[in-house]
Amino acid sequence: MAESAAAPRRRVLIVDDEESMRMLLARIVSSELDVEAQLAGTCEQALRMAAATPYDAILLDLLMPGVGGLGVLRQIRAASANQATPVLVVSVLADAATVARCVSAGADAHHAKPIRRAELAAAVKALIAGRGRPKPRKG
């Protein structure tokens, strides 16, 4: 029998030290976008998972014990299976300076808490959809 030609299910890594927030984000992306959500509750766990598994998108909290969200982001961008994976920072910190630091560290987008379900789902969908496009070459 022939294998199904269906595309493999997309994977999203959700990194947040608050279990209730991880579960909320997982419910949103799983139901709205039909993606597989994998969860990390610590910076160290997130870095191990990002080093071992390629994801289609990463949702990342900033305020976490250890190296913190920006540290995780910088390490993912420096060396991991997800150097080019779109990262959406999801944080209560939403001032212009924080958003600029996130972008400077390699974030693709920012979503302020409290979560707005439709906006978050649309942002993740756009990041995943944009991933397949080739990057423009310079020169």
HUNOR-V521820 format. One record per helix or strand of 2 or more residues. SS is the DSSP state (H for helix, E for strand). FROM is the first residue (numbers start at 1). LEN is the number of residues. Records with the same first field share a line. If there is no record, write none. Layout:
SS=FROM-LEN  FROM-LEN
This chain:
E=11-5  36-5  57-4  86-6  109-4
H=19-15  43-10  68-11  96-10  117-15
